[in-house]
Amino acid sequence: MSIGDDEMKNYRLKSWSDHPWISWVYTPFGMALLFVINLPGTLYGFWWYRHQLAASEPIFWPLIPDSPLASGDFTLLLVLLWLGLSFSWFECLAPAVLFKYGIWAVIINIHAAYLSGGASIENWMLALSHLGMALQALLFWPRMHYSRKTWIAVSLWILFNDFADYQWDIYPYLFDPRQYDLAWISALVLSVVVIGLGGYFASSSSFSGERQRINQLPKNGINITSPKIQSPK
């Protein structure tokens, strides 16, 4: 397959996000709105983990609050993009973990509702907010720009996080002990999925030449006509 064919394939993949109902999220207003939504959610997430953090050794704290760390990474990524800064580690890591833990939490909350015979308000709130995390990841991930080396490093970090969670028993508190097998199996499967997606987007990034590089708008924001979000050199 030629480079031209790959570029066309990438364009088809991302063209849906150029629809006016979606592309507004790449504007300064859109990213500012997402920041305002994600920052309180991230802070609430750390508060939700307060008991587990208090009962754990501080050395494990960077590995315990999976979801708020993921949304925090994405919140920081929004700031970097809004300011016109490029940090490939966050462009690769943030959407990957945001998608993984977004879907993981939805699975766990639906399963908890099944085991208890009905969904609580907390289950609904957590499931919907984490579904929103996953959707945000899908909106921004195809437009990120990072190398295969960065993708490999992020992949190793994601797998290490799974190892730490279920070998050192620092995985997020579950609603029911019967969820343990589902928790680790779904975490591992989702890791494989996001590593595969991250590898695909890293590969597609190699076809983003100067013609496809985007410049920040005069008042910041993202050029929605470009399939990649990247700051000027």
DRENDO-1510 file (C-alpha; in Angstrom, 1 decimal, always signed):
<recs>
REC; n; res; u; v; w
REC; 1; MET; +0.0; +0.0; +0.0 .
REC; 2; SER; +1.4; +3.4; -0.9 .
REC; 3; ILE; +1.7; +6.4; +1.4 .
REC; 4; GLY; -1.1; +8.1; -0.5 .
REC; 5; ASP; -3.5; +5.2; +0.2 .
REC; 6; ASP; -2.6; +5.2; +3.9 .
REC; 7; GLU; -3.3; +8.9; +4.1 .
REC; 8; MET; -6.7; +8.4; +2.5 .
REC; 9; LYS; -7.4; +5.6; +4.9 .
REC; 10; ASN; -6.5; +7.8; +7.8 .
REC; 11; TYR; -8.7; +10.6; +6.4 .
REC; 12; ARG; -11.7; +8.2; +6.3 .
REC; 13; LEU; -11.0; +7.2; +9.8 .
REC; 14; LYS; -11.0; +10.7; +11.1 .
REC; 15; SER; -13.5; +12.4; +8.8 .
REC; 16; TRP; -16.4; +11.7; +11.1 .
REC; 17; SER; -14.8; +13.9; +13.7 .
REC; 18; ASP; -14.9; +16.9; +11.3 .
REC; 19; HIS; -18.7; +17.0; +11.5 .
REC; 20; PRO; -19.7; +20.4; +13.0 .
REC; 21; TRP; -21.5; +18.7; +15.9 .
REC; 22; ILE; -18.2; +17.1; +16.9 .
REC; 23; SER; -15.4; +19.3; +15.6 .
REC; 24; TRP; -16.3; +22.2; +18.0 .
REC; 25; VAL; -14.5; +20.3; +20.8 .
REC; 26; TYR; -11.2; +21.1; +19.1 .
REC; 27; THR; -11.8; +24.9; +19.3 .
REC; 28; PRO; -10.5; +27.0; +22.2 .
REC; 29; PHE; -14.0; +27.1; +23.7 .
REC; 30; GLY; -14.5; +23.3; +23.3 .
REC; 31; MET; -11.2; +22.4; +25.0 .
REC; 32; ALA; -11.8; +25.0; +27.8 .
REC; 33; LEU; -15.3; +23.4; +28.4 .
REC; 34; LEU; -13.8; +19.9; +28.5 .
REC; 35; PHE; -11.2; +21.2; +31.0 .
REC; 36; VAL; -13.9; +22.7; +33.2 .
REC; 37; ILE; -15.7; +19.4; +33.1 .
REC; 38; ASN; -12.7; +17.1; +33.6 .
REC; 39; LEU; -10.9; +19.0; +36.4 .
REC; 40; PRO; -13.7; +18.7; +39.0 .
REC; 41; GLY; -14.2; +15.1; +37.9 .
REC; 42; THR; -10.6; +14.3; +38.4 .
REC; 43; LEU; -10.6; +15.9; +41.9 .
REC; 44; TYR; -13.7; +14.0; +42.8 .
REC; 45; GLY; -12.0; +10.8; +41.6 .
REC; 46; PHE; -9.1; +11.3; +44.0 .
REC; 47; TRP; -11.6; +12.0; +46.8 .
REC; 48; TRP; -13.4; +8.8; +45.9 .
REC; 49; TYR; -10.1; +6.9; +46.4 .
REC; 50; ARG; -9.4; +8.6; +49.7 .
REC; 51; HIS; -9.9; +5.5; +51.9 .
REC; 52; GLN; -7.8; +3.3; +49.7 .
REC; 53; LEU; -5.0; +5.8; +49.5 .
REC; 54; ALA; -5.1; +6.3; +53.3 .
REC; 55; ALA; -4.8; +2.5; +53.8 .
REC; 56; SER; -1.9; +2.2; +51.4 .
REC; 57; GLU; +1.8; +3.0; +51.5 .
REC; 58; PRO; +2.6; +6.3; +49.8 .
REC; 59; ILE; +5.0; +4.6; +47.4 .
REC; 60; PHE; +1.9; +3.0; +45.8 .
REC; 61; TRP; -0.1; +6.2; +45.5 .
REC; 62; PRO; +1.0; +6.9; +41.9 .
REC; 63; LEU; -0.5; +3.5; +40.9 .
REC; 64; ILE; -3.7; +3.3; +42.8 .
REC; 65; PRO; -6.2; +5.9; +41.6 .
REC; 66; ASP; -6.4; +4.6; +38.0 .
REC; 67; SER; -9.4; +6.6; +36.7 .
REC; 68; PRO; -8.5; +10.0; +38.2 .
REC; 69; LEU; -4.9; +9.7; +37.1 .
REC; 70; ALA; -6.2; +9.0; +33.6 .
REC; 71; SER; -8.6; +11.9; +33.6 .
REC; 72; GLY; -5.9; +14.1; +35.1 .
REC; 73; ASP; -3.5; +13.1; +32.3 .
REC; 74; PHE; -6.2; +14.1; +29.8 .
REC; 75; THR; -6.9; +17.4; +31.6 .
REC; 76; LEU; -3.2; +18.2; +31.4 .
REC; 77; LEU; -3.2; +17.3; +27.7 .
REC; 78; LEU; -6.1; +19.7; +27.1 .
REC; 79; VAL; -4.0; +22.5; +28.7 .
REC; 80; LEU; -1.0; +21.6; +26.6 .
REC; 81; LEU; -3.0; +21.6; +23.3 .
REC; 82; TRP; -4.8; +24.8; +24.2 .
REC; 83; LEU; -1.4; +26.5; +24.9 .
REC; 84; GLY; +0.0; +25.1; +21.6 .
REC; 85; LEU; +2.6; +22.9; +23.4 .
REC; 86; SER; +3.5; +19.4; +22.3 .
REC; 87; PHE; +4.4; +16.5; +24.6 .
REC; 88; SER; +4.3; +13.2; +22.8 .
REC; 89; TRP; +4.2; +11.1; +26.1 .
REC; 90; PHE; +0.9; +12.7; +27.1 .
REC; 91; GLU; -0.5; +12.6; +23.5 .
REC; 92; CYS; +0.0; +8.8; +23.6 .
REC; 93; LEU; -0.6; +8.0; +27.3 .
REC; 94; ALA; -3.7; +10.2; +28.0 .
REC; 95; PRO; -6.1; +8.9; +25.5 .
REC; 96; ALA; -5.0; +5.3; +26.0 .
REC; 97; VAL; -5.5; +5.2; +29.8 .
REC; 98; LEU; -8.6; +7.4; +29.5 .
REC; 99; PHE; -10.2; +4.8; +27.1 .
REC; 100; LYS; -9.0; +1.8; +29.1 .
REC; 101; TYR; -10.2; +2.9; +32.5 .
REC; 102; GLY; -13.3; +4.5; +31.1 .
REC; 103; ILE; -14.5; +1.2; +29.6 .
REC; 104; TRP; -13.2; -0.8; +32.6 .
REC; 105; ALA; -15.3; +1.2; +35.1 .
REC; 106; VAL; -18.4; +0.9; +32.9 .
REC; 107; ILE; -18.0; -2.9; +32.9 .
REC; 108; ILE; -17.4; -3.0; +36.7 .
REC; 109; ASN; -20.4; -0.8; +37.5 .
REC; 110; ILE; -22.7; -2.7; +35.2 .
REC; 111; HIS; -21.6; -6.0; +36.7 .
REC; 112; ALA; -22.1; -4.6; +40.2 .
REC; 113; ALA; -25.6; -3.6; +39.3 .
REC; 114; TYR; -26.2; -7.2; +38.0 .
REC; 115; LEU; -24.9; -8.8; +41.2 .
REC; 116; SER; -26.9; -6.5; +43.5 .
REC; 117; GLY; -30.1; -6.8; +41.5 .
REC; 118; GLY; -30.2; -3.2; +40.4 .
REC; 119; ALA; -28.1; -0.1; +39.7 .
REC; 120; SER; -27.6; +2.4; +42.4 .
REC; 121; ILE; -27.3; +6.2; +41.8 .
REC; 122; GLU; -23.5; +5.8; +42.3 .
REC; 123; ASN; -23.4; +3.0; +39.7 .
REC; 124; TRP; -25.2; +5.2; +37.2 .
REC; 125; MET; -23.0; +8.2; +37.9 .
REC; 126; LEU; -19.8; +6.3; +37.7 .
REC; 127; ALA; -20.8; +4.4; +34.6 .
REC; 128; LEU; -21.9; +7.5; +32.7 .
REC; 129; SER; -19.0; +9.7; +33.7 .
REC; 130; HIS; -16.5; +6.9; +32.7 .
REC; 131; LEU; -18.3; +6.3; +29.4 .
REC; 132; GLY; -17.7; +10.0; +28.8 .
REC; 133; MET; -14.0; +9.5; +29.5 .
REC; 134; ALA; -13.9; +6.8; +26.8 .
REC; 135; LEU; -15.7; +8.9; +24.3 .
REC; 136; GLN; -13.3; +11.8; +24.8 .
REC; 137; ALA; -10.4; +9.5; +24.2 .
REC; 138; LEU; -11.9; +8.4; +20.9 .
REC; 139; LEU; -12.4; +12.0; +19.8 .
REC; 140; PHE; -8.8; +13.1; +20.5 .
REC; 141; TRP; -6.7; +9.9; +20.1 .
REC; 142; PRO; -6.7; +9.7; +16.3 .
REC; 143; ARG; -5.5; +13.3; +16.1 .
REC; 144; MET; -2.5; +12.8; +18.5 .
REC; 145; HIS; +1.0; +12.7; +17.2 .
REC; 146; TYR; +3.7; +10.4; +18.8 .
REC; 147; SER; +6.4; +8.0; +17.7 .
REC; 148; ARG; +6.5; +4.2; +17.9 .
REC; 149; LYS; +9.2; +4.5; +20.6 .
REC; 150; THR; +6.8; +6.5; +22.7 .
REC; 151; TRP; +4.0; +4.0; +22.1 .
REC; 152; ILE; +6.3; +1.2; +23.2 .
REC; 153; ALA; +7.2; +3.0; +26.5 .
REC; 154; VAL; +3.5; +3.8; +27.2 .
REC; 155; SER; +2.6; +0.1; +26.4 .
REC; 156; LEU; +5.1; -1.1; +29.0 .
REC; 157; TRP; +3.7; +1.4; +31.5 .
REC; 158; ILE; +0.2; +0.2; +31.0 .
REC; 159; LEU; +1.2; -3.5; +31.4 .
REC; 160; PHE; +3.2; -2.6; +34.5 .
REC; 161; ASN; +0.2; -0.9; +36.0 .
REC; 162; ASP; -1.8; -4.1; +35.5 .
REC; 163; PHE; +0.9; -6.2; +37.1 .
REC; 164; ALA; +1.1; -3.8; +40.1 .
REC; 165; ASP; -2.7; -3.8; +40.5 .
REC; 166; TYR; -3.2; -7.5; +40.6 .
REC; 167; GLN; +0.1; -8.8; +41.9 .
REC; 168; TRP; +0.5; -6.2; +44.7 .
REC; 169; ASP; -3.2; -6.1; +45.4 .
REC; 170; ILE; -3.5; -2.3; +44.8 .
REC; 171; TYR; -6.3; -2.6; +42.3 .
REC; 172; PRO; -9.3; -0.2; +42.8 .
REC; 173; TYR; -11.7; -1.2; +45.5 .
REC; 174; LEU; -14.5; -3.4; +44.0 .
REC; 175; PHE; -18.2; -3.4; +44.9 .
REC; 176; ASP; -18.2; -7.1; +45.5 .
REC; 177; PRO; -15.4; -9.7; +46.0 .
REC; 178; ARG; -17.0; -11.8; +43.2 .
REC; 179; GLN; -15.9; -9.1; +40.7 .
REC; 180; TYR; -12.2; -9.9; +41.1 .
REC; 181; ASP; -11.8; -12.2; +38.2 .
REC; 182; LEU; -13.8; -9.9; +35.9 .
REC; 183; ALA; -11.7; -7.0; +37.1 .
REC; 184; TRP; -8.3; -8.4; +36.2 .
REC; 185; ILE; -9.4; -10.2; +33.0 .
REC; 186; SER; -11.2; -7.1; +31.6 .
REC; 187; ALA; -8.2; -4.9; +32.6 .
REC; 188; LEU; -5.8; -7.2; +30.7 .
REC; 189; VAL; -8.0; -7.4; +27.7 .
REC; 190; LEU; -8.5; -3.7; +27.6 .
REC; 191; SER; -4.7; -3.2; +27.9 .
REC; 192; VAL; -4.3; -5.4; +24.8 .
REC; 193; VAL; -6.9; -3.4; +23.0 .
REC; 194; VAL; -5.5; +0.1; +23.8 .
REC; 195; ILE; -1.9; -1.1; +23.0 .
REC; 196; GLY; -3.2; -2.3; +19.6 .
REC; 197; LEU; -5.0; +1.0; +19.0 .
REC; 198; GLY; -2.0; +3.0; +20.1 .
REC; 199; GLY; +0.2; +1.1; +17.8 .
REC; 200; TYR; -2.1; +1.8; +14.9 .
REC; 201; PHE; -2.2; +5.5; +15.5 .
REC; 202; ALA; +1.6; +5.5; +16.0 .
REC; 203; SER; +1.9; +3.9; +12.6 .
REC; 204; SER; -0.5; +6.3; +11.0 .
REC; 205; SER; +1.5; +9.2; +12.5 .
REC; 206; SER; +4.4; +8.2; +10.4 .
REC; 207; PHE; +2.5; +9.3; +7.3 .
REC; 208; SER; +1.9; +12.8; +8.7 .
REC; 209; GLY; +4.3; +15.0; +6.8 .
REC; 210; GLU; +4.6; +18.7; +6.8 .
REC; 211; ARG; +1.5; +19.1; +4.7 .
REC; 212; GLN; -0.5; +17.6; +7.5 .
REC; 213; ARG; +1.1; +19.3; +10.4 .
REC; 214; ILE; -1.3; +21.7; +12.1 .
REC; 215; ASN; -0.6; +25.1; +13.5 .
REC; 216; GLN; -2.4; +26.6; +16.4 .
REC; 217; LEU; -4.9; +29.3; +15.6 .
REC; 218; PRO; -3.9; +32.9; +16.6 .
REC; 219; LYS; -6.0; +32.6; +19.7 .
REC; 220; ASN; -4.9; +29.0; +20.3 .
REC; 221; GLY; -7.2; +26.1; +19.6 .
REC; 222; ILE; -6.9; +23.4; +17.0 .
REC; 223; ASN; -7.2; +23.5; +13.2 .
REC; 224; ILE; -10.1; +21.1; +12.7 .
REC; 225; THR; -9.3; +20.6; +9.0 .
REC; 226; SER; -6.1; +18.6; +9.9 .
REC; 227; PRO; -6.2; +15.0; +10.9 .
REC; 228; LYS; -3.5; +15.5; +13.4 .
REC; 229; ILE; -3.2; +17.8; +16.4 .
REC; 230; GLN; +0.3; +19.0; +16.7 .
REC; 231; SER; +2.0; +22.2; +17.7 .
REC; 232; PRO; +4.3; +24.1; +15.3 .
REC; 233; LYS; +8.0; +23.1; +15.3 .
</recs>
